[in-house]
Amino acid sequence: MKQKELNLNNSELLLLIQILSFIHHADTEAYPSIATLSKRINQHPRTVQRTINSLEKKKILKKTIRSKSPKDVGKSNIYSVEPLIAKLQKMRQETI
């Protein structure tokens, strides 16, 4: 991966790798909970949330909130790496 070119710090890269590990097929979505991600990378849940927000701002990750009503409490978010794929494809085109 082009960590430096994508301007990713180590925490962002580690979290991104963990989110990618939940995508088992090209057409599946990743929806790990903050608690699961927190345990996997050994960081506080709030730190994980801030890192996700940072990845969104850098247009590496897209988060979709699944909770639509108070009854949906506890649903995890859906994460898409399509922005990352688009960036990597663009980088590849620029080197050709």
C-alpha positions, 0 to 999 in steps of 0.5 A, a space after each residue: 500500500 502507498 501509506 506515505 502517498 495516501 498520507 496515512 499515519 500508522 493508526 489509520 493504516 492499522 485500522 484500515 487493515 482491520 476494516 478490510 479484513 471484514 470484507 470477504 468478497 468484492 460485493 460484501 460490506 464491512 460493518 464491524 462495531 467500534 468495540 470490535 475494532 477497538 479490541 483488535 487494534 488495542 485502542 480506546 473506542 473514542 480513539 477508533 472513532 476519531 481515526 475513522 473520522 480522520 479516514 473519512 476526511 482524507 477520503 479513504 473511507 466512507 461511513 454509513 450510519 445504520 441507526 435510523 431510529 432509537 430502536 436501532 441502538 447498537 447497530 454498527 456502521 457500514 464502512 466502504 473502501 470505495 474511496 480508497 480504491 478510487 484513489 489507488 486507481 488514480 495513482 496507478 493511472 498517473 504512473 502509467 
